[in-house]
Amino acid sequence: MKPVCPILFLTRPEAQSCRFADEFRARFGAGWPVVIAPLSEIVRLDPALPAEPPAHVVFTSENAVAAFAALSPDRTALAWCVGPRTEAAARAAGFATRLGPGDGAGLARSIASDPLVRQVLYPRPVHAAGDIPGALESAGIETVPVVVYDQREQPFSGAASAVLAGPVPVLLPLFSPRSARLAEKAARGATAPLLIAAISPAAAAEARELSARRMVIAARPDGDAMLDALGALIAAAKTG
């Protein structure tokens, strides 16, 4: 009997989930079943910004770029960006950029290695992974955090819950520790076999209560590595 095709189950905000679904189908096949069930919604905030424009700004997501760019027309700061997608968004918004290695800790090390950086502005979400301010402050760099967007929790739809209660295996990529926590809470009691791709060991640890049939941790904290991890899960599912 032909193996049942697992369902790709995406819990990121709508725009990011749709883009990842396109990338997944480009690699694994256009007909692959996908359920988009965001567990959070991006909501931009309206904080006060420092009166003096910063010389350096730190971006750890495309959402941070968009939210900050909407708050300030100034583009004179050098934008330090965690990875290629964030850098592309910052360039499109009009910033000169420096590209980090793909994770927050590595980005902080890159910034700290530049002797010209004495102060940075850090437009951040309400829920941030890692401690960039702590890492930079310990390196002697004054860090001014500004909370520019929220990731507001929302429940699964009835249709999404039905998928998790069904018999078909579910491919569940988890892109952050917080995403894993939200998924663990929302999918508690799921009976569908869960095949989890975690973006980091920290995300994997937060998903430990989900009782995954299989879990793979991505080799790097980026989209391509997550696709690789999902590919490994698909291959393992085919062989049983």
C-alpha positions as CSV (number, residue, x, y, z in Angstrom):
1,M,0.0,0.0,0.0
2,K,1.3,3.5,-0.9
3,P,2.4,5.5,2.2
4,V,0.1,8.3,3.2
5,C,1.6,11.7,2.4
6,P,2.1,13.7,5.6
7,I,0.4,17.1,5.9
8,L,2.7,20.2,6.2
9,F,1.3,22.1,9.2
10,L,2.5,25.7,9.5
11,T,1.9,27.8,12.6
12,R,3.9,31.0,11.8
13,P,2.1,34.2,11.0
14,E,0.2,34.1,7.6
15,A,2.7,35.8,5.4
16,Q,5.7,33.8,6.6
17,S,3.7,30.6,6.4
18,C,2.6,31.2,2.9
19,R,6.1,31.9,1.7
20,F,7.5,28.8,3.4
21,A,4.7,26.7,1.9
22,D,5.8,27.9,-1.5
23,E,9.4,27.1,-0.8
24,F,8.5,23.6,0.5
25,R,6.3,22.8,-2.5
26,A,9.1,24.0,-4.8
27,R,11.4,21.5,-3.3
28,F,9.1,18.6,-2.5
29,G,6.2,18.9,-5.0
30,A,3.4,21.3,-5.9
31,G,0.7,18.9,-4.8
32,W,1.9,18.5,-1.3
33,P,-1.0,19.1,1.3
34,V,-0.5,22.1,3.5
35,V,-2.5,23.5,6.4
36,I,-1.7,27.1,7.5
37,A,-2.8,27.6,11.1
38,P,-1.1,30.7,12.6
39,L,-0.6,30.6,16.3
40,S,0.4,34.3,16.4
41,E,-0.5,37.5,14.6
42,I,2.1,40.3,14.0
43,V,0.8,43.6,15.5
44,R,2.9,46.7,15.1
45,L,3.3,49.0,18.1
46,D,3.9,52.8,18.4
47,P,6.7,53.3,20.9
48,A,8.6,56.6,21.4
49,L,12.0,56.5,19.6
50,P,15.1,58.2,20.9
51,A,15.3,61.9,19.8
52,E,18.8,61.4,18.4
53,P,18.9,59.1,15.3
54,P,21.1,56.0,15.9
55,A,24.3,55.3,14.1
56,H,23.7,51.6,14.3
57,V,20.4,49.6,14.4
58,V,20.1,45.9,15.1
59,F,17.4,43.9,13.2
60,T,16.7,40.2,14.1
61,S,13.6,39.8,11.8
62,E,11.8,41.1,8.7
63,N,9.0,42.1,11.0
64,A,11.3,44.3,13.1
65,V,12.5,46.0,9.9
66,A,9.0,46.7,8.7
67,A,7.8,48.0,12.1
68,F,10.8,50.3,12.7
69,A,10.7,51.6,9.1
70,A,7.1,52.6,9.6
71,L,8.0,54.5,12.8
72,S,11.0,56.5,11.4
73,P,11.8,57.9,8.0
74,D,15.5,58.1,8.9
75,R,17.8,55.7,7.0
76,T,21.2,56.9,8.1
77,A,21.9,54.1,10.5
78,L,23.9,51.1,9.6
79,A,21.6,48.1,9.9
80,W,23.1,45.0,11.4
81,C,20.9,42.1,10.2
82,V,20.7,38.6,11.6
83,G,20.4,36.8,8.3
84,P,19.8,37.1,4.5
85,R,16.0,37.6,4.6
86,T,16.3,40.3,7.2
87,E,19.1,42.0,5.3
88,A,17.1,42.0,2.1
89,A,14.2,43.6,3.9
90,A,16.5,46.3,5.4
91,R,18.0,47.0,2.0
92,A,14.6,47.3,0.5
93,A,13.6,49.7,3.2
94,G,16.6,51.9,2.4
95,F,19.3,50.9,4.9
96,A,22.9,50.2,4.4
97,T,23.5,46.8,5.9
98,R,25.9,44.3,7.5
99,L,25.0,40.7,7.4
100,G,25.2,38.4,10.4
101,P,25.8,34.7,10.6
102,G,22.1,33.7,10.9
103,D,21.6,33.7,14.7
104,G,21.3,36.3,17.4
105,A,24.4,35.2,19.4
106,G,26.5,35.3,16.3
107,L,25.1,38.7,15.3
108,A,26.0,40.1,18.7
109,R,29.6,38.8,18.3
110,S,29.9,40.4,14.9
111,I,28.7,43.8,16.2
112,A,31.0,43.5,19.3
113,S,34.0,42.8,17.0
114,D,33.6,46.2,15.3
115,P,35.6,48.8,17.3
116,L,33.5,51.7,15.8
117,V,30.3,50.5,17.4
118,R,29.6,52.1,20.8
119,Q,25.8,52.3,20.9
120,V,23.0,50.5,19.0
121,L,19.3,50.8,18.8
122,Y,17.5,47.4,18.9
123,P,13.9,47.4,17.6
124,R,12.6,44.2,19.0
125,P,9.4,42.2,19.5
126,V,7.6,41.7,22.8
127,H,8.8,38.1,22.8
128,A,12.4,37.9,21.8
129,A,14.6,34.8,21.5
130,G,18.0,35.1,23.1
131,D,19.5,38.1,24.9
132,I,21.1,40.4,22.4
133,P,21.1,43.4,24.8
134,G,22.9,41.4,27.4
135,A,25.5,40.1,25.0
136,L,26.2,43.6,23.7
137,E,26.2,45.3,27.0
138,S,28.7,42.7,28.3
139,A,31.0,43.7,25.4
140,G,30.7,47.4,26.4
141,I,28.2,48.4,23.8
142,E,25.3,50.5,25.0
143,T,22.0,48.9,23.7
144,V,18.7,50.8,23.5
145,P,15.9,48.3,23.1
146,V,12.6,49.6,21.6
147,V,9.6,47.2,21.4
148,V,8.1,47.8,18.0
149,Y,5.8,44.8,17.4
150,D,3.9,42.1,19.3
151,Q,3.3,38.5,18.3
152,R,-0.2,38.0,19.7
153,E,-1.3,34.5,20.4
154,Q,-4.3,33.1,18.7
155,P,-5.9,29.7,18.8
156,F,-6.1,27.0,16.1
157,S,-9.2,27.0,13.9
158,G,-11.6,24.0,14.1
159,A,-10.2,22.7,10.8
160,A,-6.6,22.8,12.0
161,S,-7.6,21.1,15.2
162,A,-9.3,18.4,13.2
163,V,-6.1,17.7,11.3
164,L,-4.2,17.2,14.6
165,A,-6.9,14.8,15.7
166,G,-6.8,12.8,12.6
167,P,-4.9,9.7,11.4
168,V,-2.6,11.3,8.8
169,P,1.0,12.1,9.9
170,V,1.7,15.8,10.3
171,L,5.0,17.6,9.5
172,L,5.3,20.3,12.1
173,P,8.2,22.8,11.6
174,L,8.9,24.9,14.7
175,F,10.8,28.1,14.0
176,S,11.5,29.4,17.5
177,P,11.3,28.3,21.1
178,R,8.2,30.5,21.6
179,S,6.6,28.9,18.5
180,A,7.3,25.5,20.0
181,R,5.7,26.6,23.3
182,L,2.6,27.8,21.6
183,A,2.4,24.6,19.5
184,E,2.8,22.5,22.6
185,K,0.0,24.3,24.3
186,A,-2.4,24.3,21.3
187,A,-1.7,20.8,20.1
188,R,-1.8,19.1,23.5
189,G,-3.6,15.8,23.1
190,A,-3.1,15.6,19.4
191,T,-3.5,12.0,18.1
192,A,-2.0,12.5,14.6
193,P,1.6,11.2,14.3
194,L,3.8,14.3,14.7
195,L,7.0,14.7,12.6
196,I,8.7,17.7,14.1
197,A,11.5,19.8,12.6
198,A,12.9,22.2,15.2
199,I,15.1,25.2,14.2
200,S,17.3,24.8,17.3
201,P,17.9,22.6,20.4
202,A,16.1,25.3,22.4
203,A,13.0,24.9,20.2
204,A,13.2,21.1,20.4
205,A,13.3,21.3,24.2
206,E,10.1,23.4,24.3
207,A,8.4,20.8,22.1
208,R,9.3,17.8,24.3
209,E,5.8,17.4,25.6
210,L,4.3,16.9,22.1
211,S,5.4,13.3,22.0
212,A,6.7,13.5,18.5
213,R,7.0,10.2,16.5
214,R,10.2,11.7,15.1
215,M,12.1,15.0,15.6
216,V,15.0,16.4,13.7
217,I,16.9,19.6,14.7
218,A,18.0,21.8,11.8
219,A,21.7,22.0,11.2
220,R,21.4,25.8,11.0
221,P,18.8,28.3,12.2
222,D,17.5,29.2,8.7
223,G,14.8,28.3,6.2
224,D,17.0,26.1,4.0
225,A,18.1,24.0,6.9
226,M,14.5,23.6,8.0
227,L,13.6,22.3,4.6
228,D,16.5,19.8,4.9
229,A,15.2,18.7,8.3
230,L,11.7,18.2,6.8
231,G,13.3,16.3,3.9
232,A,14.9,13.9,6.5
233,L,11.6,13.4,8.2
234,I,9.8,12.7,4.9
235,A,12.5,10.2,3.9
236,A,12.3,8.5,7.3
237,A,8.5,8.3,7.1
238,K,8.7,6.6,3.7
239,T,10.8,3.8,5.1
240,G,8.7,3.5,8.2
